[in-house]
Amino acid sequence: MLRKLEDLGVIERKALETDTALAQPLSPTGEQQEAIDQITGSTNFDVFLLEGVTGSGKTEVYLQSMAPVLAAGKQVLVLVPEIALTPQTVARFENRFGSTGMIHSALTDQQRLQTWLKCRAGEIRILIGTRSAVFTPFEELGLIIVDEEHDSSYKQQEGLRYSARDLTVKRAQNLDVPLLLGSATPSLESFYNVQRNRYRHLNLSERAGGALMPTYHTIDLRGQSLRGGFSDTLIRVIRAHLAKEGQVLVYLNRRGFAPTLLCKSCGWQSVCSDCDAKLTLHRQPEQLICHHCNLRFAIPDVCEHCGQGDLLPLGMGTQRAEEALAELFPGVPLYRIDRDTTRTNKQLNDQLERIQQGRPCIMVGTQMLAKGHHFPAVTLVAVVNADAGFLSPDFRAPERTAQLIVQVAGRAGRAERSGEVWIQSYQPQNPLLRRLIDHGYAGFAHAELTSRIDAGLPPVQPMAMLRAEAFEPAMARDFLVQCKTHLDRLSPELSNREASIQLLGPIPAPMARLAKRARFQLIIMATNRPLLHRLLAGLGQPKTHANLRWSIDVDPYDAM
């Protein structure tokens, strides 16, 4: 009991010291000061892309750039990918400037309305929010900041489709105020805008406080037998870091126990009755769950096709990784952080508080662990499987995969102790993976953007997608055929030698059936954005059936 009370006292003192430190502006590095000077020197519309390696002090640049704006009596809007995942960022803003307003999906309509009204009246000086906060009215907005500007959470995928990041550009232009986009792994769209001199590029190349960047290592899985998905090499590395009192972060971007359940006798796989998707096996609770429509099924005792009972969980999710790590490292505190274990802010914060105590432990989780967290005691990040994203047919997948690897790798070695990143792969010589490791994210992004330019893919040429879905496949397909015919008639009137239009499809969506509805898509590409918008405006309001849903998605995130 005495030991526990002593520990609590240490934790409370550390929290008090942290709060006091966060409330005081830190002395900026040369790179930080240069960035701050450029941002605060601009009082009119300007877009700054702040590219800073993980742990380089981007948040401190935000804070010191906000100070003169607030001193002038103006307001600041700060967009973050997910409020629940950035408690430390929110704490830093509140400790430095006092109470802040917040807008996110966990609030009631009445709470959001009250925040809107207070912002419009000028009573809230700083508003921190997720993507919907971009629509908030202000009395006098002086600066907009978008943290982790590359994050896919800024794109609304259902209903009214929009990119909050792109809307901030338009809003800053309309209000004639500066916009600051920050990320350790900027999107290729932002890099392209830097190339075209639309954005001003600011760079933080070193970690704050003298911390070193982590070193990268790959583990060739070919021909190896794995223990619960972990190679003997990775197990030894984890054991060595724990022995040196370090914390270990194991990254696996797939929740559940196993991605599919397979019959060893006939090859049957468990699939959703309403979607073209495999069911994910969960152990907590014992269910088969569709991660697309959320249907849940009992786990069968025998194969539904051949009646044999030899069913095999195939693949690896965070629950399986947690089970394997518990067996490999008994007695070591183990924390799983994914959507299943952190359904409320309290659940997440409780786990983070225990981790922040700094004692040796293992964290296993999805991309939730890569976003906005500062773990000073983490010395090892293990990426269990980096292959899937680099082998995807989606042209955006390599960019997203590289961003996630760099972001999660950035959790290692953020304090005095150096960090390591170990990546398991069946293709350790994959050119995309090697480019990322050998040349860093900036080198990877430059090469990937060059490939996009050569192929004429976004962001070089803008893209839009018409989606249609119906219970009858023919209904969805025929609707898009009619749309394509109409657009084909418009194209010659709008095109010329310098500007052209390309229509691809209609084709079934990558997931051809979702929640019992057949899904088709028509891709529209144009040489420039004004041409694309004129073509879409010419589509008008096509005749539809009551059982058919359709949408237009400009700059679709999941295009292939």
N, C-alpha and C positions, 0 to 999 in steps of 0.2 A: 504493500500500500504506500509506504514512504517513497519508494522508487517511482511509483506512478505519479504521486504528487509533485516530486521533483521534476519529472518529465513535463507535466502540465505547466509548471512554473517557467521552464525553459521555453516552451512553445509560446506562452503568453508574452514573455520578454522579447522573443524574436518577432512576434507579430507587431508588438509596440514599436520596436526598432524599425521594422519594415515600413509601417505606416508613417513614421516620422521621416524616414528617408524618401519615401514616395512623394511626400508633400513638398519637398525641396527640389528646385530645378537642379539637375546634374550638370557638371561642367562639360560642355560638348566637345567632342573631338574635332579635328580640323575639317573632316568631311561633313560631319553633322552641322558644324557652324556654317559652312559654305551652303549647305542645303537650306538651313534656316534663313540665312540672309537672302537667298534668292526668293524663297516663298514669301517672307514678310516684306520684301521689297516690291512685291506685285500687289496692287490694290484693285486691279481690273481683271477681266477674264483671262485666265492663263491655266493651262493644264500641265501639272508637274507629275512625272512618273518617278517615284522614289523607289529605286531598286536597291535593296539592302539585304545582305546575307543574313541568315537567321541569327538573331542575337546581336545585331549591329546597332540597335537602339533606334529603330524606326519610330517606336511609340514616343520616345523622348523628343524626336524631331516634331512629331504631331503636337505634343504639349507646348513646346516652346514656340511653335508657329501660331498656335491658338492664342497665346498670351496677349500680344498686341491687339488682336482682333477683339478679344473680350474687353481689354482695357479701353477700347474705343466705343464700348457700349453696344457692340454688334453680337450676333449669335453665330454658333457653329453647329453644323450637322455632321455627325460621324456615323458612317455606315460600317457595320461589322457583319461577317457571314452569319454567325449564330450567337445570340446573346448568351445562351447557356454554356457555350464553349469558351467564352472570353471573360471569366469573372475577374481575372487579374488585371486585364486591360481596363475594365470598368472601375475597379478599385483605384487604379492609378489616376484616372481622370477625376474621380471624386475626391481623392486625397489632395490633389493639386489645386482644384478649383471649387470644391464644394459640391453641393447636391446637383445632380444631373437628371434630365428627363430620359425616359426609356420608352421605346415602342417595339413590341415584338408580338408574336402570335399567342403567347401565353396570357396576354392581358384580355380583359373583357372589352366589349364594344364601348361601354361607358368609360372605362379607364383610358382607352385610346382617344376617345372624344375629348376628355378632360385635358389630356396631354396636347392634343391639337390646339384647343382653345388657348391654353397657357403659352404655347409657342407663338401663336398668332398675336397674342397680347404682349409678347416680349417678356413674360414672366420666367420662362425657361431659357437660360443662356446657352446651355449645351444639351443637344439631343443625341443620344446614342440609340441606334436602332438597326433592325434588319432591313431587308429590301423595301418593305412597304413604307418605311419612314421617309423615303425619297419624296412622297407626295405631301408631307406635312407642310402647312403654311407657316411662315415666319413673319415677324414684324420687320426685322432687318437682318437678313442673313449675310454674314461677311466672309465665310469660308466653309467649304465642303471637303471632307476627308473620307476616302474609301479605303479601309484597311483590308489587306488580302484581296486586292482588286481582281485577281485571277479566279477567285473561287466561284464554282458553279452555283452556289447557293444564291447568288445575285440574280440568276435567271429564273423567272417564274415560268414553270413548265406546264401548268394547267390553267384553264380559264383564259383570262386576259394575259397573254404572253408578253413579257417585257424583260429587259435587262436593266436592273437598277443602276448598275455601273454606267451604262450608256446614257441613261436618263439624267444622271448627275452632270454629265458633260453638257447636255442641252440646258439643264436648269441653271448651271453656273454661267453659261453663255447668256441666257435670258436675263439673269440678275447682274451680269457683269462682275462676277466675283471669282477669286482663284479656286481651283480644284486640285486637290492633292491625292494621287493614286499611289498606294504603297503596297509592296510585295517583295518577298525574297525570290519569287518565281513569277515574274510578270507574264501576262497572257501574250500570245503572239500578236493579237490585235493591237495591244499597246505598244509593243516593239515596232510594229509596222507604222504606227502613227508617229513614233519617234523618228523613224527613217524618213518620213515625209515632212518632218519639221512641224507637225501639228502639236506634239507634246514636247516639253522640255525634260531632258533626262538628268536625274540626279542619282548619284551612286554612293552607297556605303559599302565599301569592299572589305572592311575588317570588323570583327566582333568588338563590342564595347568591353572595356575593362581588361583588355589584353588576352581574352580567351581565344584559344585556337580553334580553327575549323576541324571537324572530325575527319579522320582518315577512312577511306573506303576500301573494302576487301570483298571479293566474290568467292563463293563456294560452288564448285562444279558438282551438281547432283547426279550427273550421268554415271550409272553403274554403282551407285551407292545404295545401301539399305538404310532406311530412315527409321527412327524410333519416334513414333507419334508425329511424323512430319518433320522431325529435326535431325540433321546430320550429326555424326559424331564430332565433327569439327566445331559446329555451332554449339553443341552441348559443352564442349571443353571451354570454349570462349566465354559462354555464359557463366560457367562455374568459376572461371578465373576472375571475372569482374565482380561476382558476388563475394568471393574470398577477399577482395580488396575493398570491401564495403561500398561498392558501387551499386547503383540501381540499373535495372535492365528493362528496356522497352521492346516488346515483340510486336511487330506490325503485321497484321493480316487483314486485308480489307474484304472479309467475308464473314458475316455473323452466322450463328447457328453451329451445329455440330459437323454436318457434312452437306455439301451442295446437292447431293442426290443419293437415292437408295437404289441399289442395283441387285438384280437377281443373278447369282453366279451360275445358275443352271441354264437359263434361256436368254439372259441379257435384258430382260424387262427393266424399265426405270420408272420410278414414281413421277408422274406428271400431273399438273393441275387440270381439273376437269373443265375449267373455264378459260384457261390461258394456254398459249404455246410456251410453257415454262416448266422446268423441273421443280419439284417440291423440295424444299430444304429440310433436312432432318434436324430437329431440335431435341435436346435432352432435358431442357429446363424451360417449359414443361415438355413431356414426351409427346411430341406432335410432328406431323409433316405440315409445313407452312409454305404457302405461296407468297413470296416477298413482293409480288406485283399487285395482286388483288386481295391479299390477306386471308384467303380461304384456309381453313385448318382441317386436317384429317387425322384420324387415329393411325398409328403405325401398324401396318398389317403384320400378322404372324407368318403368313405364307405369301408367295408370289401370286399376284392377281391374274397372271397369264398362264403359268404352268402348275401352280399349286405347290411348288417346292418351298421349303422353309429356309433355304440358304440365301438370306438377304444380306448384302454387304453395303455398309455406309462408304461411299466413294468420295474422296476429296477431303478437304480440311476447312473447318470454320473456327471461329474464336472459341466456341465451347470445347471443341476437340483439342485445340491447342492448350486451353486452360487445363483440361484433364491430363494431357500428356506432361505438361510442365509440373503439375502437382505430383505426379509419380516420379519424375526425374529429379525434382528438387524438393523433397519433403521437408516441411518445417520452414520453408522460405515464404514470407507473406506474398500472396498472389492476388492481383487486382485485374479483373476483366472490365474493360470499358467499351461498351458498344450500346446500340439502341435498346437492347434487351435489359441491360443492367442500369441504365441511366435515363429512365422514363421521366424523371422529375429533376429539377435543379438540385434539390436536396440530396438525392442519391448521388449525383455527380460530385457535388461539393464535399459530401462526406468522404468519398474515396480520395478526392484531391487533397483534402486536409491531412489524411493519413499518409499519403505519398510525400507531401511537403515536409513531413517530419524528418526526412532524409535518411531513414534507416534502409538497409539493403532490402530490396524487394524486386518482384518481377511484375511488370504491367503488360497485359496482352490486350490488343484492341484493334479497332478499325481506324479509319481516317479521322475519327473524333479525337484521337490522340495527337494528330498532326497539327491541329488548329489552335494557335494562340496560347499554348501552355508553356510555362517556364518551369522546367524540372532541373534545378541546379545539381542534383545528385546523380542524374542519369549519365553514365559513362559508356553505355553500349546500347545501340539500336540494332535490332535484328529484323531484316525484311525476309519473311519466310518464302515468298514466291513473287518474283518481279516479272515473270514471263508473260502473264495473260495480257496485260495492257499493251506491251510492245508487239504482240502478235495479232491484235484485234484488227478487223477490216475497217473500223471507223477511223477516218483520217485524223480525228482529234485525239484518239486514245493515247498515242505516244506522248503528246504534250501533257495530258492529264496525269499519266503514269509518272513521268519525270517530275512533275510538280509535287506529287504526293511523296515520292521517294525523297526529294530534297527537303520538303517540309518536315517529314517525320525524322529524317536524319538530323535536322537542325535541333532536335531536342537533346542531342548528345553533346557533352562537353561544353555546356554554356557557362560554367563557373571556372574555378581554379583548375579542376582536373580535366585532362584531355579526354576526348571521346572517340569512339570507333563505330563504324557502320559495317555490318556484315550482311551480304545479300546472297541468299540461296537462289540458284538458277540452273535450269537445264540447258540454257543457252548463254553461258557466261561471256561468249565472244559476240553476242548480238551487237551489231554496229551501233544501234541506238543506245543500248546500255553502256557500251564502252565509251561512246562519245560523252555521255553524261558524267561518267566517272573520271575520264581523262581530262575533259575540258570544262567541267562544271556546267551549271544550268545555262549560263550566258552563251557558252560555246554550243551547247545542245540546241538552244533556242535559235541561234543564228543559222545553224545548219538546217533545222526543221523549217524555218521561215523561208530559206532559200528553196527548199524542196516544194513548199506550198506555192511560191511564186512561179517556179518552173511548171508546176501542174495546173496553174490557174485556179487554185482552190482558195477559199477564204483564209485570211482576210484580204487577199489580192482582189478577188471578185466577190461581191456580195451574193448571198444565197438566201432564198426563202423556200419554205416548204408548205405545200397544201396537204393537209391531212384529212382523211375521211374515214369514218368507222360506222358500221351498221351490223345488225345481226345477220343479214344476208350479204355475203361477200360481193355478189354482183352489183348490189345497190351502191356500195362504197366505190367500187372500181368504175362503174358507169358514170358516177357523178364526176370523178376526176377526169375521165375521158372527155366529158362535155366541157369541163373547165379548160382542158388542154386545147380542145378544138377552138374555143373562143379566144384563148391567148395566142394560138397560132395565127389567127386572123389579125390580131392586133400587132403582132411582132413586126411585120414589114413596115407598118406606119410609123413605129417608134424607133426602129433600128436604122443605122447608117454604117458607113465604112468604119467609123471609129468606135461605134457602140453596137453590140450585138446581144442577143438573148438566146439562151439554151434551155430547153425543157427536157427533163429526164423522167421517164415513167409514163403512166402510173405503175408502181410496183408494190408488192406487199411490204409492209413495214418489217423491220428486223424481228420484232415480235408480232407475228401476223394476226394473232388473236389474243385479246386482253379482256377479261371479264365478259366472255361470251361474244364479244363484238369483233368482227373482222376489220382489220386496219390496213389501209393503203395510203401511199404518199406520192406526191408529184413534186419533184425538185425543180426549182426555177433559179437559174443563174444569169446574171447580167454583167456587162462590162463595168458599169458604174451604178452607184446607189440611186441617183435621180431616175435613171432609166428603169430600174427595178420597181421603184415606187409608182411611177407612171403606169407600168404594166399592171401592177396589183390593183391600182385604183380603177383601171379599165375593166377589171373583173366584175365590179359591181356586186350585186346580190343574186347569185345563181339560185335557180329554183331547187328546192330541196324537199325531201320527204320527212315526215314527222319522226320517223325512226332513224334518221341519219344525222350524225354529228359531223361538223367539219370546222376546220380552223386554219388560220394563216399564222405561220411562225417565221418571222424575219430573224436571220442569224440563228438558226436552230442549233441547239447544243448537242443533240443526239441526231445528227443528220443521216447517218448511215446505219 
